[in-house]
Amino acid sequence: MIVEKKGLPEINVKLRIVDKSELNMYALSRRTIVITRGLYENQSDAIIESVTGHEFGHLYNEDAIQCLIIHSLSFVLILSFSLSTITIFILNLIRRWTCNILLYPVFFITSIGVRFIGASLTMLVFYASIMNIILRFMNRKHEYRADIFSAELGFGKPLMSYFNTIKNSDLDKNIFSRLFNTHPKTILRIGNIERYLIKKTGTYKI
């Protein structure tokens, strides 16, 4: 049905059910959608279809690939940070063992190495922070786009009903969790769909 409504090429998607009570569904890799038993057994067909439409939006837009690239770059930075930290520790040990006139050249070289790696560590932390901000921005943009993808299929209102059901979960998150959350606030996503429906029809009614 999604393919027919959007005129998109067919893709083979595997559907997996996980035994969790939460109301959730998510796209895993490029061809797998996971739905929780809580959502499958406790929500209407219209809501399940609307959330499925959202996840198909992620698949067709290949959001997972884009995020994988950013995650890979972040992993490289974190790995570099870890190796640099170990290297500084080793160089400091060498410098302590070579603090005499005979081994002064070694002491001098290791001192320069420690300073250079220290500066590199500062840059790594800076770039890792930037990558984290970019990743969160991309993820939130992807969520808004996938919401509209589902709304374009005609699932806007049931998707809003789903968001109204789960929006209280935002209140349970502490400040730290909200800061690093990859999804926009649920109330903002509802507003985004409302604006789309108003723009499309000129009016909007629940």
Contacts in CASP RR format, 6 or more apart in sequence:
PFRMAT RR
TARGET T0000
AUTHOR 0000-0000-0000
METHOD contacts of the structure
MODEL  1
MIVEKKGLPEINVKLRIVDKSELNMYALSRRTIVITRGLYENQSDAIIES
VTGHEFGHLYNEDAIQCLIIHSLSFVLILSFSLSTITIFILNLIRRWTCN
ILLYPVFFITSIGVRFIGASLTMLVFYASIMNIILRFMNRKHEYRADIFS
AELGFGKPLMSYFNTIKNSDLDKNIFSRLFNTHPKTILRIGNIERYLIKK
TGTYKI
1 49 0 8 1.000
2 8 0 8 1.000
2 52 0 8 1.000
2 53 0 8 1.000
2 56 0 8 1.000
2 153 0 8 1.000
3 9 0 8 1.000
3 10 0 8 1.000
5 152 0 8 1.000
5 153 0 8 1.000
5 154 0 8 1.000
6 60 0 8 1.000
6 152 0 8 1.000
6 153 0 8 1.000
8 60 0 8 1.000
11 31 0 8 1.000
11 59 0 8 1.000
11 60 0 8 1.000
12 31 0 8 1.000
13 31 0 8 1.000
13 32 0 8 1.000
13 33 0 8 1.000
13 56 0 8 1.000
13 59 0 8 1.000
14 31 0 8 1.000
14 32 0 8 1.000
14 33 0 8 1.000
15 32 0 8 1.000
15 33 0 8 1.000
15 34 0 8 1.000
15 35 0 8 1.000
16 28 0 8 1.000
16 32 0 8 1.000
16 33 0 8 1.000
16 34 0 8 1.000
16 35 0 8 1.000
17 34 0 8 1.000
17 35 0 8 1.000
17 36 0 8 1.000
17 37 0 8 1.000
17 40 0 8 1.000
18 34 0 8 1.000
18 35 0 8 1.000
18 36 0 8 1.000
18 37 0 8 1.000
19 36 0 8 1.000
19 37 0 8 1.000
20 36 0 8 1.000
20 37 0 8 1.000
20 38 0 8 1.000
21 36 0 8 1.000
21 37 0 8 1.000
21 38 0 8 1.000
22 36 0 8 1.000
22 38 0 8 1.000
22 39 0 8 1.000
23 36 0 8 1.000
23 38 0 8 1.000
23 39 0 8 1.000
23 42 0 8 1.000
23 43 0 8 1.000
23 162 0 8 1.000
23 165 0 8 1.000
23 166 0 8 1.000
24 35 0 8 1.000
24 36 0 8 1.000
24 39 0 8 1.000
25 33 0 8 1.000
25 34 0 8 1.000
25 35 0 8 1.000
25 36 0 8 1.000
25 39 0 8 1.000
25 48 0 8 1.000
25 51 0 8 1.000
25 52 0 8 1.000
25 54 0 8 1.000
25 55 0 8 1.000
26 33 0 8 1.000
26 34 0 8 1.000
26 55 0 8 1.000
27 33 0 8 1.000
27 34 0 8 1.000
27 55 0 8 1.000
27 58 0 8 1.000
27 59 0 8 1.000
27 63 0 8 1.000
27 64 0 8 1.000
28 34 0 8 1.000
28 64 0 8 1.000
29 64 0 8 1.000
30 59 0 8 1.000
30 62 0 8 1.000
30 64 0 8 1.000
30 65 0 8 1.000
31 59 0 8 1.000
33 52 0 8 1.000
33 55 0 8 1.000
33 56 0 8 1.000
33 59 0 8 1.000
35 48 0 8 1.000
35 51 0 8 1.000
35 52 0 8 1.000
39 47 0 8 1.000
39 48 0 8 1.000
39 51 0 8 1.000
40 48 0 8 1.000
43 162 0 8 1.000
43 165 0 8 1.000
44 158 0 8 1.000
46 155 0 8 1.000
46 158 0 8 1.000
46 161 0 8 1.000
47 158 0 8 1.000
47 159 0 8 1.000
47 161 0 8 1.000
47 162 0 8 1.000
47 165 0 8 1.000
49 155 0 8 1.000
49 158 0 8 1.000
50 150 0 8 1.000
50 155 0 8 1.000
50 156 0 8 1.000
50 158 0 8 1.000
50 159 0 8 1.000
50 161 0 8 1.000
50 162 0 8 1.000
51 150 0 8 1.000
51 159 0 8 1.000
51 162 0 8 1.000
53 146 0 8 1.000
53 149 0 8 1.000
53 150 0 8 1.000
53 153 0 8 1.000
53 155 0 8 1.000
54 146 0 8 1.000
54 147 0 8 1.000
54 149 0 8 1.000
54 150 0 8 1.000
54 155 0 8 1.000
54 159 0 8 1.000
55 146 0 8 1.000
56 149 0 8 1.000
56 150 0 8 1.000
57 63 0 8 1.000
57 145 0 8 1.000
57 146 0 8 1.000
57 149 0 8 1.000
57 150 0 8 1.000
58 64 0 8 1.000
58 142 0 8 1.000
58 146 0 8 1.000
60 149 0 8 1.000
61 142 0 8 1.000
61 145 0 8 1.000
61 146 0 8 1.000
61 149 0 8 1.000
63 142 0 8 1.000
63 145 0 8 1.000
63 146 0 8 1.000
66 138 0 8 1.000
66 142 0 8 1.000
67 135 0 8 1.000
67 138 0 8 1.000
67 139 0 8 1.000
67 142 0 8 1.000
70 131 0 8 1.000
70 134 0 8 1.000
70 135 0 8 1.000
70 138 0 8 1.000
71 135 0 8 1.000
73 131 0 8 1.000
74 128 0 8 1.000
74 131 0 8 1.000
74 132 0 8 1.000
74 135 0 8 1.000
77 124 0 8 1.000
77 127 0 8 1.000
77 128 0 8 1.000
77 131 0 8 1.000
78 128 0 8 1.000
80 124 0 8 1.000
81 121 0 8 1.000
81 124 0 8 1.000
81 125 0 8 1.000
81 128 0 8 1.000
84 117 0 8 1.000
84 118 0 8 1.000
84 120 0 8 1.000
84 121 0 8 1.000
84 124 0 8 1.000
85 121 0 8 1.000
87 117 0 8 1.000
88 114 0 8 1.000
88 117 0 8 1.000
88 118 0 8 1.000
88 121 0 8 1.000
91 110 0 8 1.000
91 113 0 8 1.000
91 114 0 8 1.000
91 117 0 8 1.000
92 110 0 8 1.000
92 114 0 8 1.000
94 106 0 8 1.000
94 110 0 8 1.000
95 107 0 8 1.000
95 110 0 8 1.000
95 111 0 8 1.000
95 114 0 8 1.000
97 103 0 8 1.000
98 104 0 8 1.000
98 106 0 8 1.000
98 107 0 8 1.000
98 110 0 8 1.000
99 107 0 8 1.000
132 180 0 8 1.000
135 182 0 8 1.000
136 180 0 8 1.000
136 181 0 8 1.000
136 182 0 8 1.000
139 182 0 8 1.000
139 183 0 8 1.000
140 182 0 8 1.000
140 183 0 8 1.000
140 184 0 8 1.000
143 182 0 8 1.000
143 183 0 8 1.000
143 184 0 8 1.000
143 189 0 8 1.000
144 184 0 8 1.000
144 189 0 8 1.000
144 192 0 8 1.000
147 159 0 8 1.000
147 189 0 8 1.000
147 192 0 8 1.000
147 193 0 8 1.000
148 192 0 8 1.000
148 193 0 8 1.000
148 196 0 8 1.000
150 156 0 8 1.000
150 159 0 8 1.000
151 159 0 8 1.000
151 193 0 8 1.000
151 196 0 8 1.000
151 197 0 8 1.000
156 193 0 8 1.000
156 196 0 8 1.000
156 197 0 8 1.000
157 197 0 8 1.000
157 206 0 8 1.000
159 193 0 8 1.000
160 190 0 8 1.000
160 193 0 8 1.000
160 194 0 8 1.000
163 186 0 8 1.000
163 189 0 8 1.000
163 190 0 8 1.000
163 193 0 8 1.000
164 190 0 8 1.000
166 186 0 8 1.000
167 186 0 8 1.000
167 187 0 8 1.000
167 190 0 8 1.000
169 186 0 8 1.000
170 178 0 8 1.000
170 185 0 8 1.000
170 186 0 8 1.000
170 187 0 8 1.000
173 181 0 8 1.000
178 185 0 8 1.000
184 192 0 8 1.000
194 204 0 8 1.000
197 204 0 8 1.000
198 204 0 8 1.000
END
